[in-house]
């Protein structure tokens, strides 16, 4: 015997659908507001980026790195460092890191894929994987935050670093410490 969980249209009263319609409209309105706020944040971040560039340029033109304002705030520019290891430069970068003794920056991740009901295989040592014919993925990388710190340490310490290999970019960022 089949149970019909759907009511016929004639069984619905307009008053039963009104709360659903209202709640749907409220949801759509909230969703639109979130989208608008996210777009505004994107615009404001671009305004902030341009203001940062302008301040850095003004500081550099005047040859200063910090100023104290009359309200007690301190405005300064600080260097920031970033870089990335592209797929094309990956082997070159890893080889350089290993040769110079920085291999501890390289992170290795081995991912093993098991089918259903293979918990017992998951417990075996990684050295057995190749012999078992399991599908594995290996990721070798340097974490972005680790790379940034390494680049900063090398450059500030005056040490050798192949700029192109590590996609190094050095810029300045404004830091404002508000007065009390």
C-alpha positions, 0 to 999 in steps of 0.5 A: 500500500503506497502512502501519498505524502503530498497534498493536492493543490486544492488542500493548500490554503493561501495562508499556509504558503505565505510564511514559506514565501516570506521566509524565501524572500527573507533568505534571498534578501539576506543572500543579496546583502551578503553578496553586496557586502563581499563586493564592497569589501573587495572594493575597500581592499583595493582602496586600502592597497592603493593607499598603502602604495601611495604612503610607501611612495611618499615615504620613499620620496622623502627618505623616511621610514617612520613618522610620529603624528601629533595625535601620538600615532606612529606611521612606518613602512616595513618591508614584506617578502613573498615568493612562490615556487612555480611548477617549472622551478620546483626541481631547481628550487628543491635542489638548491635548498638541499645543496645549501642545507635547507632541506628541512623546509621541504615538506613531503606528504604521502597520501594513500588511497584505500578501498572499502574495508581495507582498514587493516592495510592502512595500519601497515608501514609506508615502506610496504605500499609499493609492494602492495600495489596501492594507489599513492600520491606524493606531494612535495612542497614548501609551505607558503608561510615557511617560504616567506619567513625563509626569504625574509631571513635570507635577504635580511641576513645578506645571504645568497638566494636565487631570486628568480628560482623562488619568485621573490618579491620584496615590497613595503607595507604601511603599519600604523600604530594608533596613539593612546 
